[in-house]
Amino acid sequence: MKTENLIMISEGNLWELIEKVIVQMEKLQGKEHKEVWMDSDETKKLLGIKSDTTLFNLRSQGLIEYSQPSRKVILYKRDSILEYLEKHSRKTF
C-alpha cells in the first residue's frame, strides 16, 4: 500500500508560488515577463538593491506604487518602478 505525504501551505504562499511558476514557464518559452505587477525579488533586481529595508523605505515614503492583496504578499507596479528610476537618472555630458 502506497502512502502519500501531505504538504500544507498558506493561501498567500500558494499564490506567490504560482506566480513564480508562471514566470519560470514564460522564461522557458522565451517570453519576456512584462506583467504590470512584480514581486519583491523582481522589484529589487530592477532597482539594483538587495535590502528588503530599502524596498520598505521606498514604499513607505510613497516613492513607488504597491499593492498588498494579502498580509504577506506585496506586489509592485512595474511602471512606477521605471518612473522612479527615470526621475533619479542623471544626464551624462
C-alpha positions in Angstrom: 0.0 0.0 0.0 1.4 3.4 -1.0 1.3 6.2 1.5 1.2 9.9 0.4 2.7 12.9 2.2 0.6 16.0 2.5 2.0 19.5 2.4 0.2 22.4 3.9 0.7 25.9 2.5 -1.0 29.2 3.2 -3.1 30.8 0.6 -0.6 33.8 0.3 2.3 31.5 -0.2 0.4 29.4 -2.7 -0.3 32.5 -4.9 3.3 33.5 -4.6 4.5 30.1 -5.7 2.0 30.1 -8.6 3.3 33.4 -9.8 6.9 32.2 -9.7 6.0 29.1 -11.6 4.3 31.2 -14.3 7.4 33.4 -14.6 9.7 30.4 -14.9 7.4 28.8 -17.6 7.4 32.1 -19.6 11.2 32.2 -19.4 11.4 28.6 -20.7 9.1 29.5 -23.6 11.3 32.5 -24.4 8.8 35.1 -23.4 9.9 38.2 -21.5 7.9 38.7 -18.3 6.1 42.1 -18.8 3.4 41.9 -16.1 2.0 45.0 -14.6 2.8 43.8 -11.0 6.1 42.4 -9.8 7.1 40.6 -6.6 9.7 41.9 -4.2 12.6 39.9 -5.7 11.8 41.2 -9.3 11.5 44.7 -7.9 14.7 44.6 -6.0 16.5 43.2 -9.1 15.1 46.0 -11.3 16.1 48.7 -8.8 19.5 47.1 -8.2 19.1 46.8 -4.5 19.4 43.8 -2.2 17.8 45.0 1.0 14.2 44.5 2.0 14.6 47.5 4.3 15.4 49.8 1.3 12.4 48.5 -0.6 10.2 49.1 2.5 11.5 52.7 2.8 10.8 53.4 -0.9 7.3 52.0 -0.4 6.6 53.8 2.9 7.8 57.2 1.6 5.3 56.8 -1.3 8.1 56.8 -3.9 6.9 53.6 -5.6 3.4 52.1 -6.0 2.5 48.8 -4.5 -0.5 46.6 -3.8 -1.0 44.3 -0.8 -3.6 41.7 -1.8 -2.9 39.7 1.4 -0.9 40.2 4.6 2.3 38.6 3.3 2.0 39.4 -0.4 3.2 42.8 -1.6 3.4 43.5 -5.3 5.0 46.5 -7.0 3.7 48.3 -10.1 6.4 48.0 -12.9 5.6 51.4 -14.4 6.0 53.0 -11.0 9.4 51.5 -10.6 10.5 52.5 -14.1 9.2 56.1 -13.4 11.2 56.2 -10.1 14.4 55.1 -12.0 13.8 57.8 -14.7 13.3 60.5 -12.1 16.6 59.6 -10.5 18.6 59.2 -13.7 21.4 61.6 -14.4 22.3 63.1 -17.8 25.9 62.5 -19.0 27.9 65.1 -20.8 
